[in-house]
Every structure is written in C-alpha cells, then in structure tokens.
Amino acid sequence: MLIRLIYVSKAVDAQTGTLTDSILRKAHAWNTQNAITGVLCEGQGVFLQALEGERGAVTRLYARIAADPRHTALELIHCESISARRYGQWSMARVSLSDVDPQSKIVWPEFDPYSASGAQVMARIDELIAGGQPVPAPSI
Ligand SMILES: Cc1cc2nc3c(=O)[nH]c(=O)nc-3n(C[C@H](O)[C@H](O)[C@H](O)COP(=O)(O)O)c2cc1C
C-alpha cells in the first residue's frame, strides 16, 4: 500500500548548501533503493518534506529522519493512502522556500506550516514546485 506523509521541522543549525547536499546525497541513495519519492522544501529555518512510497518503507524512513539531530520540533502534518504518486519523478527534489517569490521573506511567515492543514501545506508545496524549479537530488 502506498502512502504520502508530510512533516515540518526546524533546522538546528544554519541551512547551508553543505547541509542540504549531504541530506540529499543520502536521500538519493536510500530513497532510490527503497522506492521512496518526494520533495524537501527548505529555507528560513524550516524543513517541509513530503515522502511517498510503500507504507513500511515510509514509516521506517520517517523514524530515522525523526531521530536526526540536525532538526527538531518535528510535526506530522499529513498522512494518507494514495493510489498514485504526486512526486514520482524525484528520489528527493529540493525546493527552496525563497525561490517562489523573491519577496517570500514577507510571504512565507504568513504561511505557518505548524498551524496549516495538510491540504493547505500540499497546495503550498505545489506552488513551490511550480515557482521554484525543483532540483533533483544529486546521484553521487
Ligand atoms: C530534513 C531532513 C530530511 C531527510 N530526508 C531523508 C530522506 O529522504 N532519505 C534518507 O534516506 N535520509 C534522509 N535524511 C537523513 C536521515 O535523517 C539520516 O541521517 C540518514 O538516513 C542516515 O541514517 P543513519 O545514520 O541511521 O544511517 C534527512 C535528514 C533531514 C535532516
């Protein structure tokens, strides 16, 4: 059974390119082997990640990610059974939260993923993908 899970968290340290690269390299290797697809939105101290795949694989991955000391304050936003993947072309795409609109420093704080519904967050992720040119995870 396929599921989609979305969570939000706060980065413990600055969200540098090095941090994101190291996460995405790991993600690409593990996710490819385990048929996980998804999107990692990051910026302004927040991670917002959608994970799709077989329920067991997503559950195991989420448990590992939740134990990662590089972020904190994880909240599960959304989890549902799905018949088709939404982010099927990416082992894990990176989308910057500030790519949507150069002025998103103003826009983003009005959208608080910690108080938004799953539907609102998914709509926001779609906007980010449409406006933010998702970057596929590096394969090496
Ligand atoms: C925000 C965030 C997102 C992550 N996403 C993934 C992912 O999609 N796939 C993955 O394998 N690891 C991901 N990781 C890394 C895992 O948390 C973990 O460090 C990695 O799987 C190595 O686990 P291990 O040290 O137990 O082998 C992510 C980490 C963070 C902080």
The ligand as a Tripos MOL2 file, in Angstrom:
@<TRIPOS>MOLECULE
LIG
   31    33     1     0     0
SMALL
NO_CHARGES

@<TRIPOS>ATOM
      1 C1         15.2840   17.3500    6.8500 C.3       1 LIG1
      2 C2         15.8850   16.0100    6.5910 C.ar      1 LIG1
      3 C3         15.3970   15.2140    5.5530 C.ar      1 LIG1
      4 C4         15.9480   13.9610    5.2970 C.ar      1 LIG1
      5 N1         15.4510   13.2030    4.2720 N.ar      1 LIG1
      6 C5         15.9660   11.9670    4.0440 C.ar      1 LIG1
      7 C6         15.4270   11.1300    3.0200 C.ar      1 LIG1
      8 O1         14.5210   11.4990    2.2760 O.2       1 LIG1
      9 N2         16.0060    9.9030    2.8540 N.ar      1 LIG1
     10 C7         17.0440    9.4440    3.6270 C.ar      1 LIG1
     11 O2         17.4950    8.3220    3.4340 O.2       1 LIG1
     12 N3         17.5570   10.2370    4.5940 N.ar      1 LIG1
     13 C8         17.0520   11.4720    4.8250 C.ar      1 LIG1
     14 N4         17.5890   12.2570    5.8130 N.ar      1 LIG1
     15 C9         18.7600   11.7570    6.5390 C.3       1 LIG1
     16 C10        18.3570   10.8200    7.6590 C.3       1 LIG1
     17 O3         17.7930   11.5570    8.7270 O.3       1 LIG1
     18 C11        19.5860   10.0490    8.1710 C.3       1 LIG1
     19 O4         20.5960   10.9430    8.5390 O.3       1 LIG1
     20 C12        20.1310    9.1580    7.1090 C.3       1 LIG1
     21 O5         19.1250    8.3750    6.5800 O.3       1 LIG1
     22 C13        21.2670    8.2670    7.6680 C.3       1 LIG1
     23 O6         20.7700    7.4810    8.6870 O.3       1 LIG1
     24 P1         21.7350    6.5410    9.5160 P.3       1 LIG1
     25 O7         22.8020    7.4480   10.0670 O.co2     1 LIG1
     26 O8         20.8560    5.9170   10.5520 O.co2     1 LIG1
     27 O9         22.3010    5.5790    8.5190 O.co2     1 LIG1
     28 C14        17.0350   13.5050    6.0850 C.ar      1 LIG1
     29 C15        17.5160   14.2990    7.1310 C.ar      1 LIG1
     30 C16        16.9690   15.5460    7.3840 C.ar      1 LIG1
     31 C17        17.5200   16.3970    8.4950 C.3       1 LIG1
@<TRIPOS>BOND
     1     1     2 1
     2     2     3 ar
     3     2    30 ar
     4     3     4 ar
     5     4     5 ar
     6     4    28 ar
     7     5     6 ar
     8     6     7 ar
     9     6    13 1
    10     7     8 2
    11     7     9 ar
    12     9    10 ar
    13    10    11 2
    14    10    12 ar
    15    12    13 ar
    16    13    14 ar
    17    14    15 1
    18    14    28 ar
    19    15    16 1
    20    16    17 1
    21    16    18 1
    22    18    19 1
    23    18    20 1
    24    20    21 1
    25    20    22 1
    26    22    23 1
    27    23    24 1
    28    24    25 2
    29    24    26 1
    30    24    27 1
    31    28    29 ar
    32    29    30 ar
    33    30    31 1
@<TRIPOS>SUBSTRUCTURE
     1 LIG1         1 GROUP 0 **** ****
